[in-house]
Amino acid sequence: MNKYKLIIFDADGTLRHCTVEGQPCPDAPGEWELMPGVKEMLSRIQWGDPGEGGVGYGIASNQGGVGCGYLSADMAYRLIQELVVAAFGAEPEKGTIQLCPHRPDGGCKCRKPEPLMIQRLIERWGVKPEETLFVGDMETDKEAAERAGVDFKWAGEYFGWEQA
């Protein structure tokens, strides 16, 4: 993993799963849990400024429930903040959370598989695409990584659990 100066994660199905039956993403606090092995794996990495020898991190998450009216943009952001605290053990640094709040059929420039969220995180940390890894669980995550010119790893492989 020393090769990477930045590791970007998808949220749902990668770092967390929704505990509400039939609901793909949480809409309120208490509706999610960390995926197996996430906290343990992330605790092994020296997170920090890549310019000072650390590894930068980011979250790139489609949150279509905002555009569809299931939750507010503030709640979506707050739930991702809570996720970062639970997974990384610290409050998220400014600019490390990138959300697409648009409807899945909205045709926006930021919704994965478009690469804009990944590109923003690369710019935020000042690293190169070839120094970046994106970890996700869906084909749209893989395609976004390819479009951004970064390496991709399936969440199940990265965290050591089998993909569904």
Phi and psi in degrees as a GROMACS rama.xvg file:
@    title "Ramachandran Plot"
@    xaxis  label "Phi"
@    yaxis  label "Psi"
@TYPE xy
-59.7441  -21.7158  ASN-2
-63.7254  -27.1483  LYS-3
-97.8014  133.505  TYR-4
-99.1896  -11.7741  LYS-5
-145.321  130.74  LEU-6
-122.986  123.195  ILE-7
-109.608  138.239  ILE-8
-121.547  141.166  PHE-9
-71.8636  163.274  ASP-10
-96.2573  -68.4032  ALA-11
-78.1913  126.453  ASP-12
84.9436  -6.28777  GLY-13
-116.866  -58.4882  THR-14
-100.073  -30.1437  LEU-15
-138.873  162.911  ARG-16
-132.95  149.707  HIS-17
-78.5259  136.191  CYS-18
-94.6219  1.17163  THR-19
-92.7649  118.337  VAL-20
-53.5437  128.633  GLU-21
79.5744  0.692929  GLY-22
-108.247  122.096  GLN-23
-73.3282  -29.175  PRO-24
-136.784  148.55  CYS-25
-69.9294  145.15  PRO-26
-112.301  -6.36001  ASP-27
-155.577  160.254  ALA-28
-57.1796  147.44  PRO-29
84.2932  0.837035  GLY-30
-102.836  18.4018  GLU-31
-149.267  160.708  TRP-32
-138.735  155.124  GLU-33
-65.2242  146.368  LEU-34
-69.7783  158.378  MET-35
-58.8673  136.422  PRO-36
77.0023  -2.47882  GLY-37
-63.5247  -55.4255  VAL-38
-60.4944  -41.4216  LYS-39
-64.2543  -45.8616  GLU-40
-65.3833  -44.7981  MET-41
-69.0134  -25.8576  LEU-42
-71.1707  -14.3978  SER-43
-83.1096  -8.50506  ARG-44
-102.845  139.34  ILE-45
-85.512  89.9252  GLN-46
-74.3697  142.41  TRP-47
162.22  -170.157  GLY-48
-67.3883  120.916  ASP-49
-58.8492  -28.2339  PRO-50
-69.0033  -15.1003  GLY-51
-114.777  18.4432  GLU-52
92.525  -0.358457  GLY-53
-88.9777  -176.719  GLY-54
-116.623  123.419  VAL-55
-75.1794  159.433  GLY-56
-136.709  163.193  TYR-57
-161.607  159.956  GLY-58
-118.571  128.887  ILE-59
-124.32  106.795  ALA-60
-134.621  127.633  SER-61
-73.1023  127.769  ASN-62
-126.652  64.4201  GLN-63
-60.9749  -19.8588  GLY-64
-60.3699  -26.564  GLY-65
-66.4067  -52.0508  VAL-66
-64.8328  -27.9861  GLY-67
-87.1735  -5.12381  CYS-68
87.9292  12.0818  GLY-69
-78.2116  -28.1054  TYR-70
-154.567  161.32  LEU-71
-81.6665  159.99  SER-72
-61.2771  -38.7565  ALA-73
-61.7936  -42.5601  ASP-74
-67.1228  -41.3164  MET-75
-59.3163  -44.9369  ALA-76
-65.3311  -43.0695  TYR-77
-61.4018  -40.5737  ARG-78
-64.809  -36.6011  LEU-79
-71.3178  -37.3242  ILE-80
-58.7119  -46.057  GLN-81
-60.5678  -39.1983  GLU-82
-61.1715  -46.6076  LEU-83
-60.1858  -44.1483  VAL-84
-60.6196  -45.5114  VAL-85
-66.6611  -41.2692  ALA-86
-82.0549  -41.6487  ALA-87
-100.823  -15.9413  PHE-88
78.3106  18.68  GLY-89
-155.37  157.032  ALA-90
-62.7549  143.752  GLU-91
-67.3789  141.503  PRO-92
-75.4217  154.956  GLU-93
-56.7593  132.781  LYS-94
83.1033  2.15591  GLY-95
-88.5883  -9.70769  THR-96
-109.113  120.71  ILE-97
-119.773  119.565  GLN-98
-119.766  142.845  LEU-99
-103.667  110.053  CYS-100
-91.0322  9.26974  PRO-101
-87.3125  158.339  HIS-102
-59.7976  147.88  ARG-103
-57.5992  -29.763  PRO-104
-98.5741  16.3526  ASP-105
-79.0095  -17.2417  GLY-106
68.647  28.7876  GLY-107
-76.3293  170.461  CYS-108
-88.9628  -9.33985  LYS-109
-105.643  -17.8361  CYS-110
-70.5824  128.085  ARG-111
-58.8522  134.574  LYS-112
-88.2353  5.1848  PRO-113
-63.9518  146.753  GLU-114
-90.7226  4.31833  PRO-115
-57.979  -42.9231  LEU-116
-62.3621  -41.6918  MET-117
-64.5041  -44.6157  ILE-118
-61.6633  -38.8794  GLN-119
-62.9242  -39.6584  ARG-120
-69.8456  -37.6919  LEU-121
-61.0146  -45.438  ILE-122
-64.676  -41.6945  GLU-123
-57.6381  -41.1844  ARG-124
-90.814  -12.109  TRP-125
68.6161  37.9624  GLY-126
-112.974  176.432  VAL-127
-98.4743  153.908  LYS-128
-54.2778  -39.2942  PRO-129
-70.6918  -7.37607  GLU-130
-100.764  11.3117  GLU-131
-120.296  139.576  THR-132
-120.341  135.682  LEU-133
-113.52  128.13  PHE-134
-110.633  123.688  VAL-135
-151.525  -179.968  GLY-136
-125.604  1.85036  ASP-137
-128.313  159.03  MET-138
-58.4111  -34.5057  GLU-139
-64.8531  -31.7456  THR-140
-66.3193  -46.5805  ASP-141
-61.5263  -43.7007  LYS-142
-66.3977  -39.0918  GLU-143
-61.2604  -41.7695  ALA-144
-61.7441  -45.8415  ALA-145
-60.5934  -44.3626  GLU-146
-65.3796  -30.4407  ARG-147
-85.2089  -9.60857  ALA-148
75.9612  28.6982  GLY-149
-114.08  159.941  VAL-150
-69.4994  154.974  ASP-151
-131.111  144.033  PHE-152
-138.737  137.522  LYS-153
-67.308  140.529  TRP-154
-56.7883  -42.2216  ALA-155
-60.5446  -38.7529  GLY-156
-71.131  -44.0291  GLU-157
-63.7619  -44.9416  TYR-158
-92.7215  -6.14464  PHE-159
84.1673  22.645  GLY-160
-120.775  152.577  TRP-161
-72.9712  144.177  GLU-162
-74.0513  145.778  GLN-163
